[in-house]
């Protein structure tokens, strides 16, 4: 006799992916000096969005091993944010050092998308993190300029095209120039990568309000330290990356 199913059976494939994702951060790649060539992948099926880009407003506070980055509650949810309040207070003093301190901790836009590095395809699907300028350029390609220059969906797996990001210089003097490939539309070399895209909604985490306040007051010891990968130059946020800020 058939029984009426009153439960949702677990999706074993999803569980496997979840297991594989535990304990590992997203593979965020670092833009190299010179020409970087990417294929930007579309949104994942089931992500609830058709937008290939996931956007966060992020604060970064603290120095060295006590550096933390987290999603800004004000810009994300309209909820009160102790860091944004502090930024406003610092800006009001009219003091140059305070203005610089405010600039360091203010919320910055971080945008994430799944990409294939076309110069290093063996690495599989990686995550590109970009700041507002590059994001504006990328979106600009999706807007028609004239009848002769139509919008380009460079993310389509079959008819999309490569995106070039040229990086000039390092540190605070870094400049980025973004353009579309001159080789035109072509299919992704390996369509199976579409099954290996990362869940970008996990790129940035929220932080409990009391921890944010503790950080601002310089007493973060009651919270577990973020694991930093020392010495390899990796950063966890644009807020800590002068190249992208
Ligand atoms: Zn904020």
Boltz pocket constraint, residues with backbone or C-beta under 6 A from the ligand:
constraints:
  - pocket:
      binder: B
      contacts: [[A, 59], [A, 72], [A, 73], [A, 74], [A, 75], [A, 81], [A, 82], [A, 83], [A, 84], [A, 107]]
      max_distance: 6.0
